């Protein structure tokens, strides 16, 4: 969260998934409208995400290392 939200608001981002048929967004829009992060501290975000009890993504073990190598 800290790295992305340090970017200018006009920065375009392409999330890996979305539930509203959008293919891209901006940092400003996510800061203001994303219900899981808007107006929340880092600790509140972590608590919210942990309480959702989401299943681990199937290919996370491949995606994280690739993201670190290619986009880090």
C-alpha positions as CSV (number, residue, x, y, z in Angstrom):
1,X,0.0,0.0,0.0
2,X,2.8,2.4,0.9
3,X,4.6,2.1,-2.4
4,X,1.6,2.4,-4.6
5,X,0.0,5.3,-2.7
6,X,3.2,7.2,-2.8
7,X,2.7,7.5,-6.5
8,X,0.9,10.5,-8.1
9,X,-2.9,10.2,-8.1
10,X,-3.0,10.3,-11.9
11,X,-0.9,7.1,-12.1
12,X,-2.8,4.4,-14.0
13,X,-2.8,0.9,-12.6
14,X,-4.0,-2.3,-14.1
15,X,-5.2,-4.6,-11.3
16,X,-5.0,-8.4,-11.8
17,X,-8.8,-8.7,-11.2
18,X,-11.8,-6.5,-10.7
19,X,-15.4,-7.0,-9.9
20,X,-16.8,-4.1,-11.8
21,X,-15.6,-4.9,-15.4
22,X,-13.0,-2.2,-15.3
23,X,-9.6,-2.9,-16.9
24,X,-7.7,-0.1,-15.2
25,X,-7.9,2.6,-12.5
26,X,-5.9,5.4,-11.0
27,X,-4.1,5.6,-7.7
28,X,-6.4,8.6,-6.8
29,X,-9.6,6.6,-7.5
30,X,-8.4,3.6,-5.5
31,X,-7.4,5.9,-2.6
32,X,-10.8,7.4,-2.5
33,X,-13.2,4.6,-3.6
34,X,-11.7,1.2,-2.8
35,X,-13.7,0.1,0.3
36,X,-10.9,-2.0,1.6
37,X,-8.4,0.8,1.8
38,X,-10.1,4.2,1.6
39,X,-9.6,6.0,4.9
40,X,-8.0,3.0,6.6
41,X,-4.6,2.7,8.1
42,X,-2.2,-0.1,7.2
43,X,-3.1,-2.0,10.3
44,X,-6.9,-1.6,9.6
45,X,-6.3,-2.9,6.1
46,X,-4.4,-6.0,7.4
47,X,-7.2,-6.7,9.9
48,X,-9.9,-6.3,7.3
49,X,-8.2,-8.6,4.8
50,X,-7.4,-11.2,7.5
51,X,-11.1,-11.3,8.6
52,X,-12.3,-12.1,5.1
53,X,-10.8,-15.6,5.4
54,X,-10.0,-15.7,1.6
55,X,-8.5,-18.8,0.0
56,X,-4.9,-18.5,-0.9
57,X,-4.6,-17.8,-4.7
58,X,-3.7,-21.0,-6.6
59,X,-0.6,-19.6,-8.3
60,X,0.6,-17.2,-5.7
61,X,3.8,-19.1,-5.3
62,X,4.6,-18.4,-9.0
63,X,3.2,-14.9,-9.2
64,X,5.0,-13.2,-6.2
65,X,8.5,-14.3,-7.3
66,X,7.8,-13.2,-10.9
67,X,6.4,-9.8,-9.7
68,X,9.5,-9.3,-7.6
69,X,11.9,-10.2,-10.4
70,X,10.1,-8.3,-13.2
71,X,8.4,-5.3,-11.5
72,X,10.2,-4.8,-8.2
